[in-house]
Amino acid sequence: NNIVSITNIITLVFLIFAGLVYLEPGKYYTDFFPKGVDGVLAGMGLAFYAYGGFEGTACFTEEAINPDRDIPIALIVVLSLTIILNSGVALVITGIAPYALLGTNKSLLEAFKLRCPQWISTIISLGSIAGLASSTSGMLMCQPRVFFSMSYDRLLPKLFMQLNPKTQAPEFAIFVTGCTCAFSTLF
């Protein structure tokens, strides 16, 4: 997961610097509020979901050596990094493509295909796959701990609370999470 996360960060930094080369501020930054306040509020609603996933950090407090110190530091660092990278990507994408192109499911890729060489789009596509893999594995790692806590609070059977003596991981919760995810991929 660390390797994939570092790959994501490198991809986003590459995306920002590659986009700065093809930036046309005079062309696309002229109409700053093309959809008015309603468009800004709609964009804020979408951006809110870009900052989701930090609750996963709370799931790993039991794994931390010094959670009182480490968890707040981790949250501040990750949130700061997310703000910086999301702002950089937003600056670049709105400077290389018309706003009408933005808002599709593949707006980053489409914007870079419009203005940049194909190899840059290929790197962005591979980075997108790494991003999906990272977020999926992060959530999959969290769910067994959530089941464990729910079992501890007697919201689920005690079976979910059983730990492997060697790894101290909730085995049954991991098994149920894996089977549920595998089953859901069929649909």
Contacts in CASP RR format, 6 or more apart in sequence:
PFRMAT RR
TARGET T0000
AUTHOR 0000-0000-0000
METHOD contacts of the structure
MODEL  1
NNIVSITNIITLVFLIFAGLVYLEPGKYYTDFFPKGVDGVLAGMGLAFYA
YGGFEGTACFTEEAINPDRDIPIALIVVLSLTIILNSGVALVITGIAPYA
LLGTNKSLLEAFKLRCPQWISTIISLGSIAGLASSTSGMLMCQPRVFFSM
SYDRLLPKLFMQLNPKTQAPEFAIFVTGCTCAFSTLF
1 134 0 8 1.000
1 137 0 8 1.000
1 138 0 8 1.000
1 141 0 8 1.000
4 130 0 8 1.000
4 131 0 8 1.000
4 133 0 8 1.000
4 134 0 8 1.000
4 137 0 8 1.000
5 134 0 8 1.000
7 127 0 8 1.000
7 130 0 8 1.000
7 131 0 8 1.000
7 134 0 8 1.000
8 127 0 8 1.000
8 130 0 8 1.000
8 131 0 8 1.000
8 134 0 8 1.000
9 81 0 8 1.000
9 85 0 8 1.000
11 123 0 8 1.000
11 124 0 8 1.000
11 126 0 8 1.000
11 127 0 8 1.000
11 130 0 8 1.000
12 85 0 8 1.000
12 89 0 8 1.000
13 85 0 8 1.000
14 123 0 8 1.000
15 89 0 8 1.000
15 92 0 8 1.000
15 108 0 8 1.000
15 112 0 8 1.000
15 123 0 8 1.000
15 124 0 8 1.000
16 85 0 8 1.000
16 88 0 8 1.000
16 89 0 8 1.000
16 91 0 8 1.000
16 92 0 8 1.000
18 112 0 8 1.000
18 116 0 8 1.000
18 120 0 8 1.000
19 92 0 8 1.000
19 96 0 8 1.000
19 112 0 8 1.000
19 115 0 8 1.000
19 116 0 8 1.000
20 92 0 8 1.000
22 96 0 8 1.000
22 115 0 8 1.000
22 116 0 8 1.000
23 92 0 8 1.000
23 95 0 8 1.000
23 96 0 8 1.000
24 95 0 8 1.000
24 96 0 8 1.000
25 95 0 8 1.000
27 95 0 8 1.000
28 94 0 8 1.000
28 95 0 8 1.000
28 96 0 8 1.000
28 97 0 8 1.000
28 98 0 8 1.000
28 99 0 8 1.000
29 94 0 8 1.000
29 95 0 8 1.000
31 99 0 8 1.000
33 39 0 8 1.000
33 40 0 8 1.000
34 99 0 8 1.000
35 42 0 8 1.000
47 86 0 8 1.000
50 82 0 8 1.000
50 86 0 8 1.000
51 79 0 8 1.000
51 82 0 8 1.000
53 135 0 8 1.000
53 139 0 8 1.000
54 75 0 8 1.000
54 78 0 8 1.000
54 79 0 8 1.000
55 142 0 8 1.000
56 138 0 8 1.000
56 139 0 8 1.000
56 142 0 8 1.000
57 71 0 8 1.000
57 74 0 8 1.000
57 75 0 8 1.000
57 78 0 8 1.000
58 71 0 8 1.000
59 141 0 8 1.000
59 142 0 8 1.000
59 145 0 8 1.000
59 146 0 8 1.000
60 141 0 8 1.000
60 142 0 8 1.000
60 145 0 8 1.000
61 67 0 8 1.000
61 71 0 8 1.000
62 145 0 8 1.000
64 70 0 8 1.000
64 71 0 8 1.000
89 108 0 8 1.000
93 102 0 8 1.000
93 107 0 8 1.000
93 108 0 8 1.000
93 111 0 8 1.000
94 102 0 8 1.000
96 111 0 8 1.000
96 112 0 8 1.000
96 114 0 8 1.000
96 115 0 8 1.000
96 116 0 8 1.000
97 107 0 8 1.000
97 110 0 8 1.000
97 111 0 8 1.000
97 114 0 8 1.000
97 115 0 8 1.000
101 107 0 8 1.000
101 110 0 8 1.000
101 111 0 8 1.000
101 114 0 8 1.000
102 111 0 8 1.000
104 110 0 8 1.000
108 124 0 8 1.000
108 128 0 8 1.000
109 121 0 8 1.000
109 124 0 8 1.000
109 125 0 8 1.000
109 128 0 8 1.000
112 120 0 8 1.000
112 121 0 8 1.000
112 124 0 8 1.000
113 121 0 8 1.000
140 177 0 8 1.000
140 178 0 8 1.000
140 181 0 8 1.000
143 173 0 8 1.000
143 177 0 8 1.000
144 169 0 8 1.000
144 170 0 8 1.000
144 173 0 8 1.000
144 174 0 8 1.000
144 176 0 8 1.000
144 177 0 8 1.000
145 170 0 8 1.000
145 173 0 8 1.000
147 156 0 8 1.000
147 160 0 8 1.000
147 170 0 8 1.000
147 173 0 8 1.000
147 176 0 8 1.000
147 177 0 8 1.000
148 160 0 8 1.000
148 161 0 8 1.000
148 170 0 8 1.000
148 173 0 8 1.000
150 156 0 8 1.000
150 160 0 8 1.000
151 157 0 8 1.000
151 158 0 8 1.000
151 159 0 8 1.000
151 160 0 8 1.000
151 161 0 8 1.000
151 173 0 8 1.000
152 161 0 8 1.000
159 172 0 8 1.000
160 170 0 8 1.000
160 172 0 8 1.000
160 173 0 8 1.000
160 176 0 8 1.000
161 170 0 8 1.000
162 170 0 8 1.000
162 171 0 8 1.000
162 172 0 8 1.000
163 169 0 8 1.000
163 170 0 8 1.000
163 171 0 8 1.000
164 170 0 8 1.000
164 171 0 8 1.000
END
